[in-house]
C-alpha cells in the first residue's frame, strides 16, 4: 500500500482548521466575516471580479476571496493534476491498463449516481426548486481524496485492497471534476481565442526549456545544456508560462484556478510512477517532483485560507439545496459506485482486486461520499452568492450540504460493520 498519510495530514489539517474557524466566525459575526471575505485588495486591477460601470466599461476588483479561490488555488489543482498526469502516462502508473478499468468505471457510477439523485429529488420538490438548484448538479459528484483516504483506513485498514481502489477512484473523480469545471462552469462569456495564449505558453516553454536542451544534448553523456537549464533557470520558465496560461484561462472565461493545467505536462518528470503521493517521490530529482515539494508549505497555507474564505456558512442557511447535495452524495455515490463497479467486475469481466468483495464497493461508495473541498469549490462557482430559493441563499445552503457530507464517515464505519469488512493492516 502506497503511503499517503503525509500528504493527507499536510494538506488537510490546516484546511479543517480554516473551515472550523469560518463556521464559528460566520455564526457569531456574519457581517465582519463577509466583509473579510470580500475585502478589496485592489480596485480597477488587471485581474479580479469583473463589474461594469455606467459607461459600459468592465473593471476588475481583486478581493481576498478572488485571490485565493481563483489565483492561488491554481497551485492546489496543479498538484492534483501532477498526480493524475503521472498516474496516466508513466510506467507503472496507477491509472494505466486493465488494473484501473474497474475503478474508472466505478468512478463513472460515482458521478452519474449523485447527478441522478440530485436532479431527480429537485424535480420532485417542484419546478421552482429545480430551476434554482439545477446548475449545481456537479456539487455532489466530488470526492475529497484526503478525508476519504483517512476514513478508508479506519474502515478497511491500511492494507486492504479496497483502500487502493478508493484512491484510484478519488483521483479519477478529481480529474473528471477538473474537466467539469472547465466545460460547464465558465467564469464569464467564453472567449476561446484566449486559450491560444495558454497553449502557446505551454508549447513554447516545452520546446525551449525541455525539448530543445535534450535535443542539443543528444549523444552527450554529461548533458551540459539540460544541466545548465535545470541549474540556472530551474522552475522560472515554467512559472512564467504558468502565469501566462492562468491569464489566458481568465480572459477565456474558463475558471482560472485550472489555468496551470496546460503547463504541468511540459515539466520534466520521472520515468516511472511509484503510486499516488508515494513517499518514494521525495527521493526523485526530476523537476516536476521538485516543484511539488517546494509548493508543499505554500499550498498548506492556501488551503487554510480556502477553508476560511469558503466554509463560513450560517446555520440558518440550511434548506432544500443542503438536502439535495447530501442526497446526491450519501445515496447517489454508494449506489452508483456499487452498480457500475459490479457491472465492470462481473458483466464486463474486468474483475476486482484480489481480496476485495463486491459488497466492498458499497462501503467504498459510502466513504467516497465525503465531498468537502472540491464540493465547496464547485458550489462557489455554480451559484451566485445572491441567488435565493425563497428565503434560503442557494450557494450557502449547497455549501452546508458539502460540509455535512462528513456524516459519510459515520455511515461508512456502520456500513463496514454491517457488511462484515475484515480490516487488514499494512
Helices and strands as residue ranges (DSSP letters): H 5-28, H 30-37, E 40-42, E 49-52, E 58-63, H 64-66, I 67-72, H 73-89, G 98-100, H 101-124, H 127-133, G 134-136, G 139-141, H 145-156, H 161-184, G 192-194, H 195-206, I 207-211, H 212-216, H 224-228, I 229-233, H 236-252, G 256-258, H 261-264, G 279-283, H 287-310, G 315-317, H 320-327, I 328-333, H 334-342, I 343-347, H 359-367, H 372-382, E 388-389, E 392-393, H 394-404, H 407-418
